[in-house]
């Protein structure tokens, strides 16, 4: 079973039945069951229910505000800092919607 690790529970979103996460990897599939961890400590089991992909320039306030709690510009800066080696002209971002099992 794959794991999605969070460094912290921003927006307390991990407490919700449904929540999102922005990732650079397309390694997950719709219907897949994953373990969600915070700092590598198991929190819960979730199912991937939806996946959207887009480029950095397509990030919008709805996605950024709900996922990170920050503005589009702040979210872009966070992603650029976290993934400093990414080529943002071509790098896809994946928005996963997860459902707590």
Secondary structure as a PSIPRED ss2 file (coil, helix, strand):
# PSIPRED VFORMAT (PSIPRED V4.0)

   1 X C   1.000  0.000  0.000
   2 X E   0.000  0.000  1.000
   3 X E   0.000  0.000  1.000
   4 X E   0.000  0.000  1.000
   5 X E   0.000  0.000  1.000
   6 X E   0.000  0.000  1.000
   7 X C   1.000  0.000  0.000
   8 X C   1.000  0.000  0.000
   9 X C   1.000  0.000  0.000
  10 X H   0.000  1.000  0.000
  11 X H   0.000  1.000  0.000
  12 X H   0.000  1.000  0.000
  13 X H   0.000  1.000  0.000
  14 X H   0.000  1.000  0.000
  15 X H   0.000  1.000  0.000
  16 X C   1.000  0.000  0.000
  17 X C   1.000  0.000  0.000
  18 X E   0.000  0.000  1.000
  19 X E   0.000  0.000  1.000
  20 X E   0.000  0.000  1.000
  21 X E   0.000  0.000  1.000
  22 X E   0.000  0.000  1.000
  23 X E   0.000  0.000  1.000
  24 X C   1.000  0.000  0.000
  25 X C   1.000  0.000  0.000
  26 X C   1.000  0.000  0.000
  27 X C   1.000  0.000  0.000
  28 X C   1.000  0.000  0.000
  29 X C   1.000  0.000  0.000
  30 X C   1.000  0.000  0.000
  31 X C   1.000  0.000  0.000
  32 X C   1.000  0.000  0.000
  33 X E   0.000  0.000  1.000
  34 X E   0.000  0.000  1.000
  35 X E   0.000  0.000  1.000
  36 X E   0.000  0.000  1.000
  37 X E   0.000  0.000  1.000
  38 X E   0.000  0.000  1.000
  39 X C   1.000  0.000  0.000
  40 X C   1.000  0.000  0.000
  41 X E   0.000  0.000  1.000
  42 X E   0.000  0.000  1.000
  43 X E   0.000  0.000  1.000
  44 X E   0.000  0.000  1.000
  45 X E   0.000  0.000  1.000
  46 X E   0.000  0.000  1.000
  47 X E   0.000  0.000  1.000
  48 X E   0.000  0.000  1.000
  49 X E   0.000  0.000  1.000
  50 X E   0.000  0.000  1.000
  51 X E   0.000  0.000  1.000
  52 X E   0.000  0.000  1.000
  53 X E   0.000  0.000  1.000
  54 X E   0.000  0.000  1.000
  55 X E   0.000  0.000  1.000
  56 X H   0.000  1.000  0.000
  57 X H   0.000  1.000  0.000
  58 X H   0.000  1.000  0.000
  59 X C   1.000  0.000  0.000
  60 X C   1.000  0.000  0.000
  61 X H   0.000  1.000  0.000
  62 X H   0.000  1.000  0.000
  63 X H   0.000  1.000  0.000
  64 X H   0.000  1.000  0.000
  65 X H   0.000  1.000  0.000
  66 X H   0.000  1.000  0.000
  67 X H   0.000  1.000  0.000
  68 X C   1.000  0.000  0.000
  69 X C   1.000  0.000  0.000
  70 X C   1.000  0.000  0.000
  71 X C   1.000  0.000  0.000
  72 X H   0.000  1.000  0.000
  73 X H   0.000  1.000  0.000
  74 X H   0.000  1.000  0.000
  75 X H   0.000  1.000  0.000
  76 X H   0.000  1.000  0.000
  77 X H   0.000  1.000  0.000
  78 X H   0.000  1.000  0.000
  79 X H   0.000  1.000  0.000
  80 X H   0.000  1.000  0.000
  81 X H   0.000  1.000  0.000
  82 X H   0.000  1.000  0.000
  83 X C   1.000  0.000  0.000
  84 X C   1.000  0.000  0.000
  85 X C   1.000  0.000  0.000
  86 X C   1.000  0.000  0.000
  87 X C   1.000  0.000  0.000
  88 X C   1.000  0.000  0.000
  89 X C   1.000  0.000  0.000
  90 X C   1.000  0.000  0.000
  91 X C   1.000  0.000  0.000
  92 X E   0.000  0.000  1.000
  93 X E   0.000  0.000  1.000
  94 X E   0.000  0.000  1.000
  95 X E   0.000  0.000  1.000
  96 X E   0.000  0.000  1.000
  97 X E   0.000  0.000  1.000
  98 X E   0.000  0.000  1.000
  99 X E   0.000  0.000  1.000
 100 X E   0.000  0.000  1.000
 101 X C   1.000  0.000  0.000
